């Protein structure tokens, strides 16, 4: 009888246990799946560091920490007397070389005209001398023939010896004139050759002129470089944003690349949260999100999931408990869609909520 009672009790216990398991499973299946994921973090922004391109001393500061600035607004002014002196010297050198080039151009034009006139005159003189020499040659040849006939006629006593001597004298005179004409032709040819040497002189002057033109370009490039360095004394904001930090003081000397200001664009802030590894599969890009901050507890700032880390990491050390820090998490960025009045600032602690069943269409990374 006792054995039968134990058997009945055992069967009832198994039945109760099975019923409990089935009830729990039914309860689990009927529970709605989570539709949102909550996490906390700090608001961050894309930081821009403003640095100078040239060295100089801070002569004016036009922006302070916390001040809102527009793109192109003056932040700071540098100065350097030595650089300004070099810029003045470069400008004067450029002007001097330009004047030399202008003088060379004028001299080249004048010399070219002069050489062309000399060549034209020498060519005309050569033509004239050539014609005169040709006439002298013809006249001398005729006189030679006349003298020979006169000698022949005088020998046969058809012509007086005086007439024959006169013909011979004329032939001698014509030979002398021919020699003079030939000499004049030679001189005219040499004058033309001398005039043509001016063309070689012009070629040398053109080469020198090209050298001056290159010097002008170099001097203008140096002057432009110095002007650009002077222009870089004015440090302006590359974007519309807020000044986070200023790291220089009035009268301080800075070098190229030294950080002067850090700026942030308050219209492009994001909240970085850390999602545990088991839940990261629920997060996708462009999911709708919202952000709340303690400073404005009644306000909700719309956001979207804009970035999901590709690798897991341990929870950062700023998380309170060690138990939480040893968990593997993925960094997720929630880009704020608006920041009216710039009330949200980098570094603010904030709470984020990602709506797992809602996305914002038409948004990219």
DRENDO-1510 file (C-alpha; in Angstrom, 1 decimal, always signed):
<recs>
REC; n; res; u; v; w
REC; 1; UNK; +0.0; +0.0; +0.0 .
REC; 2; UNK; +2.9; +2.4; +0.9 .
REC; 3; UNK; +4.6; +1.6; -2.4 .
REC; 4; UNK; +1.5; +2.3; -4.4 .
REC; 5; UNK; +1.1; +5.7; -2.6 .
REC; 6; UNK; +4.7; +6.7; -3.4 .
REC; 7; UNK; +4.1; +5.8; -7.1 .
REC; 8; UNK; +1.0; +8.0; -7.2 .
REC; 9; UNK; +2.8; +10.9; -5.6 .
REC; 10; UNK; +5.7; +10.6; -8.1 .
REC; 11; UNK; +3.3; +10.6; -11.1 .
REC; 12; UNK; +1.5; +13.7; -9.8 .
REC; 13; UNK; +4.8; +15.5; -9.2 .
REC; 14; UNK; +6.0; +14.8; -12.7 .
REC; 15; UNK; +2.6; +15.9; -14.1 .
REC; 16; UNK; +2.8; +19.2; -12.2 .
REC; 17; UNK; +6.4; +19.8; -13.3 .
REC; 18; UNK; +5.5; +19.2; -16.9 .
REC; 19; UNK; +2.5; +21.5; -16.7 .
REC; 20; UNK; +4.7; +24.2; -15.2 .
REC; 21; UNK; +7.2; +23.9; -18.0 .
REC; 22; UNK; +4.5; +24.1; -20.7 .
REC; 23; UNK; +3.0; +27.2; -19.0 .
REC; 24; UNK; +6.3; +29.0; -18.9 .
REC; 25; UNK; +7.0; +28.2; -22.6 .
REC; 26; UNK; +3.5; +29.5; -23.5 .
REC; 27; UNK; +4.1; +32.6; -21.5 .
REC; 28; UNK; +7.4; +33.2; -23.2 .
REC; 29; UNK; +6.0; +32.8; -26.6 .
REC; 30; UNK; +3.1; +35.2; -25.8 .
REC; 31; UNK; +5.4; +37.9; -24.4 .
REC; 32; UNK; +5.9; +40.7; -27.0 .
REC; 33; UNK; +9.5; +41.1; -28.3 .
REC; 34; UNK; +11.4; +44.2; -27.2 .
REC; 35; UNK; +10.8; +47.1; -29.7 .
REC; 36; UNK; +13.5; +49.5; -28.4 .
REC; 37; UNK; +17.0; +49.4; -27.0 .
REC; 38; UNK; +18.2; +51.9; -24.4 .
REC; 39; UNK; +21.8; +52.9; -23.7 .
REC; 40; UNK; +23.7; +55.8; -22.3 .
REC; 41; UNK; +26.8; +57.6; -23.4 .
REC; 42; UNK; +28.2; +61.1; -24.1 .
REC; 43; UNK; +27.5; +63.5; -26.9 .
REC; 44; UNK; +30.4; +63.9; -29.2 .
REC; 45; UNK; +31.2; +65.9; -32.3 .
REC; 46; UNK; +33.6; +66.1; -35.2 .
REC; 47; UNK; +36.4; +68.2; -33.9 .
REC; 48; UNK; +38.3; +70.6; -36.2 .
REC; 49; UNK; +41.7; +71.8; -35.1 .
REC; 50; UNK; +42.7; +75.2; -36.5 .
REC; 51; UNK; +46.4; +75.6; -37.1 .
REC; 52; UNK; +48.5; +78.4; -38.8 .
REC; 53; UNK; +50.3; +77.9; -42.1 .
REC; 54; UNK; +53.1; +80.3; -41.2 .
REC; 55; UNK; +55.0; +81.3; -38.1 .
REC; 56; UNK; +54.2; +84.6; -36.3 .
REC; 57; UNK; +53.3; +86.4; -33.2 .
REC; 58; UNK; +49.7; +86.7; -32.0 .
REC; 59; UNK; +48.7; +90.3; -32.5 .
REC; 60; UNK; +44.9; +90.0; -32.1 .
REC; 61; UNK; +42.4; +87.4; -30.8 .
REC; 62; UNK; +38.9; +87.7; -32.1 .
REC; 63; UNK; +37.2; +84.6; -30.7 .
REC; 64; UNK; +36.9; +83.0; -27.3 .
REC; 65; UNK; +35.9; +79.6; -25.9 .
REC; 66; UNK; +32.2; +78.9; -26.2 .
REC; 67; UNK; +31.7; +81.5; -28.9 .
REC; 68; UNK; +29.7; +80.6; -32.0 .
REC; 69; UNK; +31.5; +81.5; -35.2 .
REC; 70; UNK; +30.6; +81.4; -38.9 .
REC; 71; UNK; +32.6; +80.0; -41.8 .
REC; 72; UNK; +35.3; +82.6; -42.7 .
REC; 73; UNK; +34.9; +84.6; -39.5 .
REC; 74; UNK; +38.2; +86.0; -38.1 .
REC; 75; UNK; +39.6; +84.0; -35.2 .
REC; 76; UNK; +43.1; +85.4; -34.7 .
REC; 77; UNK; +45.7; +87.6; -36.4 .
REC; 78; UNK; +49.4; +86.9; -36.6 .
REC; 79; UNK; +52.3; +89.3; -37.4 .
REC; 80; UNK; +56.0; +89.1; -38.1 .
REC; 81; UNK; +58.1; +92.2; -39.0 .
REC; 82; UNK; +60.8; +90.1; -40.5 .
REC; 83; UNK; +58.4; +88.4; -42.9 .
REC; 84; UNK; +56.8; +91.7; -43.8 .
REC; 85; UNK; +60.3; +93.1; -44.6 .
REC; 86; UNK; +61.0; +90.1; -46.8 .
REC; 87; UNK; +57.7; +90.6; -48.6 .
REC; 88; UNK; +58.6; +94.3; -49.2 .
REC; 89; UNK; +62.0; +93.3; -50.5 .
REC; 90; UNK; +60.5; +90.7; -52.8 .
REC; 91; UNK; +58.0; +93.2; -54.2 .
REC; 92; UNK; +60.8; +95.8; -54.9 .
REC; 93; UNK; +63.0; +93.1; -56.5 .
REC; 94; UNK; +60.1; +92.1; -58.7 .
REC; 95; UNK; +59.4; +95.7; -59.7 .
REC; 96; UNK; +63.1; +96.2; -60.5 .
REC; 97; UNK; +63.3; +93.1; -62.7 .
REC; 98; UNK; +60.1; +94.1; -64.5 .
REC; 99; UNK; +61.6; +97.5; -65.3 .
REC; 100; UNK; +64.8; +95.9; -66.6 .
REC; 101; UNK; +62.6; +93.7; -68.8 .
REC; 102; UNK; +60.7; +96.7; -70.2 .
REC; 103; UNK; +64.0; +98.5; -71.0 .
REC; 104; UNK; +65.3; +95.4; -72.7 .
REC; 105; UNK; +62.1; +95.2; -74.8 .
REC; 106; UNK; +62.4; +98.8; -75.9 .
REC; 107; UNK; +66.1; +98.3; -76.7 .
REC; 108; UNK; +65.3; +95.2; -78.6 .
REC; 109; UNK; +62.7; +97.0; -80.7 .
REC; 110; UNK; +65.1; +100.0; -81.4 .
REC; 111; UNK; +68.0; +97.7; -82.3 .
REC; 112; UNK; +65.9; +95.5; -84.5 .
REC; 113; UNK; +64.7; +98.6; -86.5 .
REC; 114; UNK; +68.3; +100.0; -86.7 .
REC; 115; UNK; +69.7; +96.7; -87.9 .
REC; 116; UNK; +67.0; +96.3; -90.5 .
REC; 117; UNK; +67.7; +99.9; -91.8 .
REC; 118; UNK; +71.5; +99.2; -91.9 .
REC; 119; UNK; +70.9; +96.0; -93.8 .
REC; 120; UNK; +68.6; +97.7; -96.3 .
REC; 121; UNK; +71.1; +100.5; -96.8 .
REC; 122; UNK; +74.0; +98.1; -97.3 .
REC; 123; UNK; +71.9; +96.0; -99.7 .
REC; 124; UNK; +71.1; +99.2; -101.8 .
REC; 125; UNK; +74.8; +100.3; -101.7 .
REC; 126; UNK; +75.9; +96.8; -102.8 .
REC; 127; UNK; +73.4; +96.9; -105.7 .
REC; 128; UNK; +74.7; +100.3; -106.8 .
REC; 129; UNK; +78.3; +99.3; -106.5 .
REC; 130; UNK; +77.7; +96.2; -108.4 .
REC; 131; UNK; +76.1; +98.1; -111.2 .
REC; 132; UNK; +78.9; +100.6; -111.2 .
REC; 133; UNK; +81.5; +97.9; -111.3 .
REC; 134; UNK; +79.7; +96.2; -114.2 .
REC; 135; UNK; +79.7; +99.5; -116.1 .
REC; 136; UNK; +83.4; +100.0; -115.4 .
REC; 137; UNK; +84.2; +96.5; -116.6 .
REC; 138; UNK; +82.3; +97.1; -119.8 .
REC; 139; UNK; +83.9; +100.5; -120.3 .
REC; 140; UNK; +87.4; +99.3; -119.6 .
REC; 141; UNK; +87.0; +96.4; -122.0 .
REC; 142; UNK; +85.8; +98.7; -124.7 .
REC; 143; UNK; +88.8; +101.1; -124.0 .
REC; 144; UNK; +91.1; +98.1; -124.3 .
REC; 145; UNK; +89.7; +97.2; -127.7 .
REC; 146; UNK; +89.8; +100.9; -128.9 .
REC; 147; UNK; +93.5; +101.2; -127.8 .
REC; 148; UNK; +94.4; +98.0; -129.6 .
REC; 149; UNK; +92.7; +99.2; -132.9 .
REC; 150; UNK; +94.4; +102.6; -132.5 .
REC; 151; UNK; +97.8; +101.0; -132.1 .
REC; 152; UNK; +97.1; +98.9; -135.2 .
REC; 153; UNK; +96.0; +101.9; -137.3 .
REC; 154; UNK; +98.9; +104.0; -136.1 .
REC; 155; UNK; +101.3; +101.2; -137.1 .
REC; 156; UNK; +99.8; +101.3; -140.6 .
REC; 157; UNK; +99.9; +105.1; -140.6 .
REC; 158; UNK; +96.1; +105.4; -140.8 .
REC; 159; UNK; +96.0; +107.1; -137.4 .
REC; 160; UNK; +98.4; +109.6; -135.8 .
REC; 161; UNK; +100.6; +108.4; -133.0 .
REC; 162; UNK; +99.0; +111.1; -130.8 .
REC; 163; UNK; +95.6; +109.7; -131.3 .
REC; 164; UNK; +96.9; +106.2; -130.5 .
REC; 165; UNK; +98.5; +107.5; -127.3 .
REC; 166; UNK; +95.3; +109.2; -126.4 .
REC; 167; UNK; +93.4; +105.9; -126.8 .
REC; 168; UNK; +96.0; +104.1; -124.7 .
REC; 169; UNK; +95.7; +106.7; -122.0 .
REC; 170; UNK; +92.0; +106.3; -122.0 .
REC; 171; UNK; +92.3; +102.5; -121.6 .
REC; 172; UNK; +94.7; +103.0; -118.7 .
REC; 173; UNK; +92.2; +105.4; -117.0 .
REC; 174; UNK; +89.3; +103.0; -117.6 .
REC; 175; UNK; +91.3; +100.1; -116.0 .
REC; 176; UNK; +91.9; +102.3; -113.0 .
REC; 177; UNK; +88.2; +103.2; -112.8 .
REC; 178; UNK; +87.4; +99.5; -113.0 .
REC; 179; UNK; +89.7; +98.7; -110.2 .
REC; 180; UNK; +88.1; +101.5; -108.1 .
REC; 181; UNK; +84.6; +100.1; -108.9 .
REC; 182; UNK; +85.7; +96.6; -107.9 .
REC; 183; UNK; +87.1; +97.9; -104.6 .
REC; 184; UNK; +83.9; +99.8; -104.0 .
REC; 185; UNK; +81.9; +96.6; -104.6 .
REC; 186; UNK; +84.1; +94.8; -102.2 .
REC; 187; UNK; +83.5; +97.5; -99.6 .
REC; 188; UNK; +79.7; +97.4; -100.1 .
REC; 189; UNK; +79.7; +93.6; -99.7 .
REC; 190; UNK; +81.7; +94.0; -96.4 .
REC; 191; UNK; +79.3; +96.7; -95.2 .
REC; 192; UNK; +76.4; +94.3; -95.8 .
REC; 193; UNK; +78.1; +91.5; -94.0 .
REC; 194; UNK; +78.8; +94.0; -91.1 .
REC; 195; UNK; +75.1; +95.0; -91.1 .
REC; 196; UNK; +74.1; +91.4; -90.9 .
REC; 197; UNK; +76.2; +91.0; -87.8 .
REC; 198; UNK; +73.5; +93.1; -86.1 .
REC; 199; UNK; +71.1; +90.1; -86.6 .
REC; 200; UNK; +73.4; +88.0; -84.5 .
REC; 201; UNK; +73.5; +90.8; -81.9 .
REC; 202; UNK; +69.7; +90.8; -82.0 .
REC; 203; UNK; +69.6; +87.0; -81.4 .
REC; 204; UNK; +71.9; +87.5; -78.3 .
REC; 205; UNK; +69.6; +90.3; -77.0 .
REC; 206; UNK; +66.6; +88.1; -77.4 .
REC; 207; UNK; +68.2; +85.4; -75.4 .
REC; 208; UNK; +69.1; +87.9; -72.7 .
REC; 209; UNK; +65.5; +89.2; -72.9 .
REC; 210; UNK; +64.2; +85.6; -72.3 .
REC; 211; UNK; +66.5; +85.3; -69.3 .
REC; 212; UNK; +65.0; +88.5; -67.9 .
REC; 213; UNK; +61.5; +87.2; -68.5 .
REC; 214; UNK; +62.3; +84.1; -66.5 .
REC; 215; UNK; +63.8; +86.3; -63.7 .
REC; 216; UNK; +60.5; +88.2; -63.7 .
REC; 217; UNK; +58.5; +85.0; -63.3 .
REC; 218; UNK; +60.8; +83.9; -60.5 .
REC; 219; UNK; +60.6; +87.3; -58.8 .
REC; 220; UNK; +56.8; +87.4; -59.1 .
REC; 221; UNK; +56.5; +83.9; -57.8 .
REC; 222; UNK; +58.7; +84.8; -54.8 .
REC; 223; UNK; +56.7; +88.0; -54.2 .
REC; 224; UNK; +53.4; +86.0; -54.5 .
REC; 225; UNK; +54.7; +83.5; -52.0 .
REC; 226; UNK; +55.6; +86.2; -49.5 .
REC; 227; UNK; +52.1; +87.8; -50.1 .
REC; 228; UNK; +50.4; +84.5; -49.4 .
REC; 229; UNK; +52.4; +84.1; -46.2 .
REC; 230; UNK; +51.3; +87.6; -45.1 .
REC; 231; UNK; +47.7; +86.7; -46.1 .
REC; 232; UNK; +48.0; +83.6; -43.9 .
REC; 233; UNK; +48.4; +85.9; -40.9 .
REC; 234; UNK; +44.6; +86.2; -40.8 .
REC; 235; UNK; +43.3; +83.0; -39.2 .
REC; 236; UNK; +39.7; +82.4; -40.1 .
REC; 237; UNK; +37.1; +79.7; -39.1 .
REC; 238; UNK; +36.9; +76.9; -41.7 .
REC; 239; UNK; +33.3; +76.1; -40.7 .
REC; 240; UNK; +30.3; +77.4; -38.8 .
REC; 241; UNK; +30.5; +76.0; -35.3 .
REC; 242; UNK; +31.5; +76.7; -31.7 .
REC; 243; UNK; +34.9; +77.3; -30.3 .
REC; 244; UNK; +35.7; +74.6; -27.8 .
REC; 245; UNK; +39.2; +75.5; -26.8 .
REC; 246; UNK; +41.7; +78.3; -27.4 .
REC; 247; UNK; +45.4; +77.4; -26.7 .
REC; 248; UNK; +47.2; +80.7; -27.4 .
REC; 249; UNK; +47.5; +84.0; -25.7 .
REC; 250; UNK; +48.1; +87.5; -27.1 .
REC; 251; UNK; +51.8; +88.1; -27.9 .
REC; 252; UNK; +52.6; +84.4; -28.0 .
REC; 253; UNK; +54.7; +83.2; -31.0 .
REC; 254; UNK; +53.4; +80.2; -32.8 .
REC; 255; UNK; +54.9; +77.9; -35.4 .
REC; 256; UNK; +53.2; +76.3; -38.5 .
REC; 257; UNK; +50.9; +73.5; -37.5 .
REC; 258; UNK; +50.6; +74.5; -33.9 .
REC; 259; UNK; +47.0; +74.1; -32.6 .
REC; 260; UNK; +45.3; +77.4; -32.0 .
REC; 261; UNK; +41.6; +76.6; -31.7 .
REC; 262; UNK; +39.4; +73.5; -31.7 .
REC; 263; UNK; +36.0; +73.9; -33.2 .
REC; 264; UNK; +32.9; +71.7; -33.4 .
REC; 265; UNK; +30.0; +71.9; -35.7 .
REC; 266; UNK; +27.0; +71.8; -33.4 .
REC; 267; UNK; +24.7; +70.7; -36.3 .
REC; 268; UNK; +26.6; +67.5; -36.7 .
REC; 269; UNK; +26.7; +66.0; -33.2 .
REC; 270; UNK; +26.2; +62.3; -32.3 .
REC; 271; UNK; +25.7; +60.2; -29.2 .
REC; 272; UNK; +28.1; +57.2; -28.9 .
REC; 273; UNK; +26.6; +54.3; -27.1 .
REC; 274; UNK; +27.9; +50.7; -26.5 .
REC; 275; UNK; +25.6; +47.8; -27.3 .
REC; 276; UNK; +26.3; +44.4; -25.8 .
REC; 277; UNK; +27.4; +41.7; -28.2 .
REC; 278; UNK; +24.2; +39.6; -27.9 .
REC; 279; UNK; +22.1; +42.5; -28.9 .
REC; 280; UNK; +24.1; +44.0; -31.7 .
REC; 281; UNK; +22.3; +41.9; -34.3 .
REC; 282; UNK; +19.2; +44.0; -33.6 .
REC; 283; UNK; +20.9; +47.2; -34.7 .
REC; 284; UNK; +20.9; +48.3; -38.3 .
REC; 285; UNK; +21.8; +51.5; -40.0 .
REC; 286; UNK; +19.2; +54.3; -40.2 .
REC; 287; UNK; +17.1; +52.9; -37.4 .
REC; 288; UNK; +15.1; +55.7; -35.8 .
REC; 289; UNK; +16.4; +56.8; -32.4 .
REC; 290; UNK; +16.0; +59.6; -29.9 .
REC; 291; UNK; +18.2; +61.2; -27.4 .
REC; 292; UNK; +17.5; +62.8; -24.0 .
REC; 293; UNK; +19.8; +64.9; -21.7 .
REC; 294; UNK; +19.5; +65.8; -18.1 .
REC; 295; UNK; +19.8; +69.5; -18.9 .
REC; 296; UNK; +16.5; +69.4; -20.8 .
REC; 297; UNK; +14.5; +66.5; -19.3 .
REC; 298; UNK; +11.3; +67.4; -21.1 .
REC; 299; UNK; +12.9; +67.6; -24.6 .
REC; 300; UNK; +13.4; +64.7; -27.0 .
REC; 301; UNK; +16.0; +65.1; -29.8 .
REC; 302; UNK; +15.5; +62.9; -32.9 .
REC; 303; UNK; +18.4; +60.8; -34.1 .
REC; 304; UNK; +19.3; +57.9; -36.3 .
REC; 305; UNK; +21.8; +55.1; -36.3 .
REC; 306; UNK; +24.6; +56.3; -38.5 .
REC; 307; UNK; +27.5; +54.0; -37.6 .
REC; 308; UNK; +28.0; +50.5; -36.2 .
REC; 309; UNK; +31.5; +49.4; -35.2 .
REC; 310; UNK; +32.8; +46.4; -37.2 .
REC; 311; UNK; +34.7; +45.0; -34.3 .
REC; 312; UNK; +33.8; +44.3; -30.7 .
REC; 313; UNK; +35.7; +45.9; -27.8 .
REC; 314; UNK; +35.6; +45.8; -24.0 .
REC; 315; UNK; +33.3; +48.3; -22.4 .
REC; 316; UNK; +35.3; +51.6; -21.9 .
REC; 317; UNK; +36.7; +52.3; -18.4 .
REC; 318; UNK; +34.3; +55.2; -17.8 .
REC; 319; UNK; +31.6; +52.6; -17.2 .
REC; 320; UNK; +31.0; +52.5; -13.4 .
REC; 321; UNK; +31.3; +48.8; -12.5 .
REC; 322; UNK; +34.1; +46.4; -13.4 .
REC; 323; UNK; +31.5; +43.7; -14.2 .
REC; 324; UNK; +30.1; +45.9; -17.0 .
REC; 325; UNK; +33.6; +46.8; -18.3 .
REC; 326; UNK; +34.7; +43.2; -19.0 .
REC; 327; UNK; +31.7; +42.7; -21.4 .
REC; 328; UNK; +32.2; +42.8; -25.1 .
REC; 329; UNK; +30.3; +45.6; -26.7 .
REC; 330; UNK; +30.0; +47.3; -30.1 .
REC; 331; UNK; +30.2; +51.1; -30.4 .
REC; 332; UNK; +27.2; +52.6; -32.1 .
REC; 333; UNK; +26.8; +56.2; -33.1 .
REC; 334; UNK; +23.4; +58.0; -33.1 .
REC; 335; UNK; +23.6; +61.1; -35.3 .
REC; 336; UNK; +21.4; +63.9; -34.0 .
REC; 337; UNK; +19.0; +65.1; -36.7 .
REC; 338; UNK; +18.6; +68.5; -35.2 .
REC; 339; UNK; +20.1; +70.7; -32.4 .
REC; 340; UNK; +17.8; +73.8; -32.2 .
REC; 341; UNK; +19.6; +76.7; -30.7 .
REC; 342; UNK; +22.8; +74.7; -30.3 .
REC; 343; UNK; +21.6; +73.6; -26.8 .
REC; 344; UNK; +23.4; +70.3; -27.1 .
REC; 345; UNK; +27.2; +70.4; -26.5 .
REC; 346; UNK; +30.0; +67.8; -26.8 .
REC; 347; UNK; +30.6; +66.0; -23.5 .
REC; 348; UNK; +27.0; +66.1; -22.3 .
REC; 349; UNK; +25.9; +62.8; -20.8 .
REC; 350; UNK; +22.8; +61.5; -22.6 .
REC; 351; UNK; +20.5; +58.6; -22.8 .
REC; 352; UNK; +19.7; +57.1; -26.2 .
REC; 353; UNK; +16.9; +54.9; -27.4 .
REC; 354; UNK; +17.0; +53.0; -30.6 .
REC; 355; UNK; +13.6; +51.9; -32.1 .
REC; 356; UNK; +14.4; +48.4; -33.5 .
REC; 357; UNK; +11.3; +48.3; -35.7 .
REC; 358; UNK; +11.6; +51.7; -37.3 .
REC; 359; UNK; +14.0; +53.2; -39.9 .
REC; 360; UNK; +14.4; +56.6; -41.5 .
REC; 361; UNK; +14.2; +56.3; -45.3 .
REC; 362; UNK; +16.6; +58.1; -47.6 .
REC; 363; UNK; +19.4; +58.4; -45.1 .
REC; 364; UNK; +22.9; +57.3; -45.9 .
REC; 365; UNK; +25.9; +56.7; -43.7 .
</recs>
